[in-house]
C-alpha cells in the first residue's frame, strides 16, 4: 500500500512537470507578466487621484475626495484609449489615470456597461495577437474591477491585429495600434 502511494505521488509530480514544460512554447516572443492590480498601501489614494473614492487615511479614518474627474459623457469615455508596450499587457502608470477616469464615469452612470477591446500591432501571428489582445483587454478589465467597478458591467473582446488605427509599418504606427479601446454598451 505504501509503495502504491509513492507511485501515485511520483506519477502526479511527473505529470505536473510534463504539463508545465509543454505549456511554455509560444510563436512570438514570450510574455512573462501577470495582470496584477497596482501595489497600494493603506493611507494612500487609489491611482488617478480625485475619483470620488474613499480610502483609509493614515490615522485610520476615511478620506473622501470629490467626484471631480468623472468623464462628462459616453463620447469622452470612448475617446481615450490606453496603450501597451511591445509584447506586453501590463497597465502602464500613465494609463492608470485614464482608467480611474473611466471608473469615475461608470460610478456616475451605474446603468452603463462597457466593452473593452484588445488590439495589437501587426507583428506576430494572428493567433498570438488575438491572445495578446485578450490579455490586454482583461488587464484593463481587472484594473477597473480593482477600482470598484462590478465585473458584470464589463465585457472584453480581442481584435488582435485586425483593426489598426494606423496602417503604416513603423514604430509610431505600431505604438498606436497596441491599445485597449472602450465602448459604452448601454446607459
Buried (B, 14 or more C-beta within 10 A) or exposed (E): EEEEEEEEEEEEEEEEEEEEEEEEEBEEEEBEEEBEEEEEEEEEBBBBEBBBBEBEBEEEEEBEBEEEBBBEEBEEBBEBBBBBEEBBBBBEEEBBBBBBBBBBBBBBBEEBBBBBBBBBBBBBEEEBBBBBBBBBBBBBBBBBBBBBBEEEBBBBEBBBBEEBEEEEEEEEBBBBBBBBBBBBEEE
